[in-house]
Amino acid sequence: MEICPLDQSTVQIGNMVRSSVLFTNIADNGTPIDPDSVHVDILDPDGLEVNYQFAVGSEITRDGIGIYWVEYTVAVVGTWYFRWW
C-alpha cells in the first residue's frame, strides 16, 4: 500500500490530526470489507515511526465495515506520513 502524506493543510504543533481509510474488495466492485488485521504506520518528519494494530490497543477506531481511523498529536514541524495496511 502506498504511504500517503498528511494532506497539505497547516496544523499547529500540539493539535490532533485524523487519518482514515476505507478497505474495499476490488474484485467485488469495491465492496467495503474488514481485513483480518488492520495496521497503521505513522512516520514523523524526524523519521520516528509508530505502528498501531486494531484491537491491540484503543488507537484505531472502526466506524463500520472497512472504515477505520486514527488520531495522532502533531509534535514536530514537517510532513507526516500514514500508511494503512
Secondary structure, 3 states (H helix, E strand, C coil): CCCEECCCCCCCCCCEEEEEEECEEHHHCCEECCCCCCEEEEECCCCCEEEEECCCCCCEEEEECCEEEEEEECCCCCCCEEEEC
